[in-house]
Amino acid sequence: NAKFTATEKLTVLFAAVAFYLVAVVLLIVVLVFVSMAICDVLSRYMPMYYVYLLLAAFYIVSLLIVYALRKVLFLNPIARFFSKLMLNPPKDNNEKL
């Protein structure tokens, strides 16, 4: 029974990691295309080097905000997921975690 429980928990863990990895890659692709569109629109109103500097400043500020909120955005949800996964035994064989 312990082997089945460990296998089930590892399967859920690896599925979650794979899902979030694919989601992050797709989000990066979307951000690249949105950034190109923003640069194209803003280049009509200001010089291109200002557009690039403005976009770089936006991403730096976004990075600083994510860094400041890293516990709330990353650490706490990951800890909650692991504790739910490892500490709560399944009630029956058909339960989804």
Secondary structure, 3 states (H helix, E strand, C coil): CHHHHHHHHHHHHHHHHHHHHHHHHHHHHHHHHHHHHHHHHHCCCCCHHHHHHHHHHHHHHHHHHHHHCHHHHHHHHHHHHHHHHHHCCCCCCCCCC
